[in-house]
């Protein structure tokens, strides 16, 4: 129930905000149904009252003198009503289509923005276990299915229901015996539509799963194209893709067979209904119990009745797809973010930069061993701390907790003697700049990548950060200088260039706390020297934490802590650790750094 409220609340909010559009759509829908009911009557009047000279129906009795005086003029006037009714139908259809499309697009827009914002708040543990292509499918594909239904099918469904009910009423008023013949076909028609909807729902779920698998494979291969080409696996990946595509095509064909079979069943049933009406009506005309105009009107109404029923088959398919999309959207919206602001959270402007880990422990979900155990650590404002240790020792986890990407299983993390959970999340993250091991550049210009660290940065701020990070000189050699568009994830730059742009992004932020995660990984001697100069510039007068396997880089820090299996085993100044530390010396001897 809560999941349904999550999705339908978005729909309700948009419907409430679009009352005028909905009213216009509903009025137009009703008007379309009324004009649909009026369409056969000009023909009935022409055939029965003008050509066969029967009395006009009571409703149109006031026209009787005009019909008797000039039949040609009467035919012209009555026939003109056909055009007039069609014109009204066109106008009403335009208004209905415009406003329903407006509402449908607004609902899809709200769902997309809600999903995108919600996904950004979900924990890293969720994103680490999710496939990006599948999430993209939910944001784009499923919201498009919702838009399609509300734009094209929701009011159309109501219009069809009104048309069917109105047509039945008129048919019973015209001749209840013929109407009863038509009514006898309805159980078969509704049974077909229900059967189609059930089968289509199952097929739609399978199709969406196959679509996700295809999208995931495309995303995975294209993001790993270097690996695919380097190992010569293009043919292998092509074969995998063909297999997935064949499975998707088979499911699509199965769904098409179901829809086609249901449509043909409806077509045959309507044909039998029409046959019975025409046969019985003709007998009544022969027996002078009914006029030819009445059977003509009745046949027209029969067409108006069966046409929306046939369209209900397609709407049933869309409804089944909508149900699948709603369920998939709710899967995301129902997940609660783990990191949220407390009531009265502190909006901090600038911290001094003191950091304290107070008996902090952390364990990842579905992991039996703790990533961090009883971490007690004090970092002074402006101090440069290096964290070293073997892979899996808990170094990056420590930083993730500081950034509130995760919450400690126990203990506290304090910045300026305030628990980080008492700060507003965005507010405290603004106090921290980070240079990640993967520089994570975006597919935008060099200038915009640097300014991403501070959206209000001026042109001078960006240029100053670029110079401090040793970026300026090589950027001036690029084709469009600072306007050069960087390939996705910085693919058209060297590792050292990517790292220096990431450092410039941290510099322009001008935050009091700086985190450097493996800043020297994969760099040659020249690039490493440039990056070290940039780090020296950016870390000045900031509380700096460097995570590294490179002990030579670590020894640039004021103090080093050594992590082992989630615990701090040693801490001290670099010179003290070189002389007295067993674990630290072991790391040096294992080749993590050249000895002096």
C-alpha positions, 0 to 999 in steps of 0.5 A, spaced: 500 500 500 505 504 501 508 503 494 502 505 491 501 511 495 508 513 493 507 513 485 500 515 485 501 521 490 506 524 484 500 522 479 495 526 484 499 532 485 500 533 478 492 532 477 491 537 482 495 542 479 492 541 472 485 542 474 483 546 468 487 542 463 483 536 466 476 539 466 477 541 458 479 534 457 473 531 460 468 536 457 471 535 450 471 527 451 463 528 453 462 532 447 466 527 443 461 522 445 455 526 444 457 528 437 458 520 436 451 519 438 449 524 433 452 522 427 447 517 424 441 522 425 442 526 419 442 520 414 436 517 418 432 523 417 434 524 409 432 516 408 426 516 412 423 523 413 425 526 406 426 520 401 421 515 404 416 521 407 415 518 414 414 523 419 420 526 423 422 524 430 418 528 435 425 531 437 425 534 430 418 535 429 419 543 428 422 541 421 416 538 418 413 544 414 420 545 411 421 538 409 414 538 406 415 545 402 422 544 399 425 537 399 432 539 396 433 544 400 432 540 406 437 535 404 442 540 403 441 543 410 440 536 413 447 533 409 450 540 412 449 537 419 454 531 417 460 536 416 458 541 422 458 535 426 465 533 423 467 540 425 465 540 432 468 533 433 475 535 430 475 541 435 473 537 441 478 532 439 484 537 438 482 540 445 482 533 448 489 531 445 492 537 447 490 537 454 491 530 455 498 530 452 500 536 457 497 532 463 501 526 461 508 530 459 507 533 466 506 527 470 512 524 466 516 530 468 515 529 475 516 522 475 523 523 472 525 528 476 522 525 482 526 518 480 533 522 479 533 526 485 531 520 489 536 515 486 542 521 488 539 520 495 540 513 495 546 509 499 552 507 495 551 500 497 544 500 493 548 503 487 554 498 487 549 493 487 545 496 481 546 496 474 546 503 471 542 501 464 537 498 468 536 504 472 536 508 466 531 504 463 526 506 469 528 513 469 527 514 461 523 508 459 518 506 464 516 514 465 515 514 458 510 508 458 506 512 464 506 518 459 504 514 453 498 512 457 496 518 461 497 522 454 493 517 449 489 512 453 487 514 460 481 519 457 480 515 451 478 509 456 473 514 459 471 516 452 470 509 450 466 507 456 461 513 455 460 512 448 459 504 449 454 506 455 450 512 451 450 508 444 447 502 448 441 507 451 440 510 444 439 503 441 435 500 447 430 506 445 430 505 438 429 497 438 430 493 445 430 487 441 436 488 436 439 491 442 438 485 446 442 481 440 448 486 441 448 485 448 448 477 447 455 478 444 458 482 450 460 477 455 464 474 449 468 480 448 469 482 455 472 475 456 477 476 450 479 483 453 480 480 460 484 474 457 488 478 453 490 483 459 492 477 463 497 474 458 499 481 456 501 483 463 505 477 464 508 478 457 510 485 459 514 483 465 518 478 461 519 483 455 522 489 460 526 484 463 529 482 456 530 489 455 534 491 461 538 485 460 540 488 453 541 495 455 545 492 461 550 488 456 550 494 451 552 499 457 557 494 459 560 493 453 561 500 451 564 502 457 569 496 457 570 497 449 578 497 451 578 491 454 573 488 449 578 490 443 584 488 447 582 481 448 579 481 441 572 479 444 568 483 439 565 476 435 564 473 442 560 479 445 556 480 438 554 473 439 552 474 446 548 480 444 544 476 438 542 471 443 539 476 448 536 479 442 533 473 439 530 471 446 527 479 446 524 478 439 521 471 441 517 474 447 515 480 443 512 475 437 509 471 443 506 478 445 504 480 438 500 473 437 496 474 443 494 481 441 493 478 434 489 472 436 485 477 441 483 482 436 481 477 431 476 474 436 473 481 437 473 482 430 469 475 429 464 476 435 463 483 432 461 480 425 457 475 428 453 481 432 453 485 426 450 479 422 445 478 427 442 485 427 442 486 420 438 479 419 433 481 424 433 488 422 431 486 415 426 482 417 423 487 421 423 492 415 420 487 411 414 486 416 414 494 416 415 494 424 421 498 422 423 503 417 430 502 413 432 509 416 432 506 423 436 500 421 441 504 418 442 508 424 442 502 428 447 499 424 451 505 425 451 505 432 453 498 432 459 500 428 460 506 434 459 500 439 464 495 436 469 500 434 471 502 441 471 495 444 476 493 439 480 499 441 480 497 448 484 491 446 490 496 445 488 500 451 489 493 455 496 492 452 498 499 454 495 498 461 498 492 462 505 495 460 503 501 465 502 496 471 509 493 469 512 500 469 508 503 475 511 496 479 518 498 477 518 505 479 515 503 485 521 499 487 526 505 487 521 510 490 520 505 496 527 505 498 528 509 503 535 513 503 539 512 509 543 518 510 538 524 511 538 530 515 536 530 522 530 535 525 534 542 526 540 540 522 546 545 523 547 549 516 554 550 517 558 556 513 565 554 514 568 549 519 575 550 522 577 543 520 578 539 526 576 531 526 575 526 531 573 519 530 570 516 537 570 509 537 568 508 530 566 501 527 563 500 521 560 493 517 558 493 510 551 489 509 551 482 507 559 482 510 561 477 516 567 481 518 567 489 520 571 494 515 573 498 521 573 496 528 574 501 534 577 507 530 579 513 535 583 518 531 584 526 532 586 530 527 588 538 528 586 543 524 591 544 518 594 538 519 596 533 514 595 526 515 596 520 511 593 513 511 596 507 509 595 500 509 594 494 505 588 493 500 582 492 504 585 495 510 579 500 511 582 506 508 577 508 503 571 506 508 574 511 513 573 517 508 566 514 506 564 515 513 567 522 514 563 524 507 557 521 510 556 516 504 555 511 510 553 511 517 557 508 522 555 502 525 557 505 532 561 510 535 561 518 532 565 522 527 566 529 530 568 535 526 569 541 530 567 537 536 560 537 533 557 530 530 557 530 523 550 527 523 548 533 527 550 537 520 545 538 514 548 533 509 549 538 503 552 543 508 558 538 511 559 535 504 561 543 502 566 543 507 570 537 504 574 537 497 576 530 495 580 528 489 578 521 488 583 515 485 578 515 479 578 522 477 571 522 475 571 527 470 565 529 466 563 529 459 563 537 459 569 542 458 575 543 462 573 549 465 566 546 467 569 540 470 574 545 474 568 549 476 564 543 478 567 544 485 564 550 486 558 552 481 559 560 483 566 560 481 568 566 477 573 565 471 579 568 475 577 563 481 578 557 475 584 560 472 587 560 479 586 553 481 588 551 474 595 554 475 596 551 482 594 544 480 599 545 474 593 545 469 594 551 465 600 550 461 597 543 458 590 546 457 592 552 453 595 547 448 588 543 447 584 545 441 579 549 444 583 551 451 578 551 457 572 550 452 575 543 450 570 538 451 573 532 455 571 525 453 567 521 457 570 520 464 576 524 461 578 518 456 582 523 451 586 526 457 592 522 460 592 519 467 596 525 470 592 530 466 586 527 469 588 527 476 591 535 475 584 537 473 581 533 479 586 537 484 584 543 480 576 542 482 578 541 489 582 547 489 577 551 487 572 549 492 576 552 497 574 548 503 577 547 509 578 539 509 581 536 503 581 528 502 586 525 497 585 518 495 591 515 492 593 521 488 599 518 485 596 511 482 598 509 475 602 516 474 609 516 471 615 520 474 614 526 471 606 526 472 607 524 479 612 530 480 607 535 477 601 532 481 606 532 488 607 540 486 599 541 485 598 537 492 603 541 496 599 547 493 592 545 495 594 542 502 597 549 504 593 551 510 587 545 510 586 539 514 588 534 509 587 527 509 591 522 504 590 515 502 595 512 499 599 505 498 605 510 496 609 511 502 614 516 499 607 520 498 605 519 505 612 521 508 610 528 505 604 528 511 605 531 518 603 524 521 601 517 518 597 512 521 597 505 519 591 501 518 590 493 518 584 489 518 580 495 520 584 497 526 589 503 527 595 499 529 601 504 528 601 512 528 606 517 528 611 522 525 614 519 518 621 519 521 619 516 528 615 510 524 621 509 520 625 508 526 621 504 531 615 501 527 614 494 525 608 494 521 610 500 517 617 498 516 615 491 513 611 495 508 617 499 506 621 493 505 615 490 501 616 495 496 611 500 497 616 505 497 624 506 495 628 507 501 632 513 502 
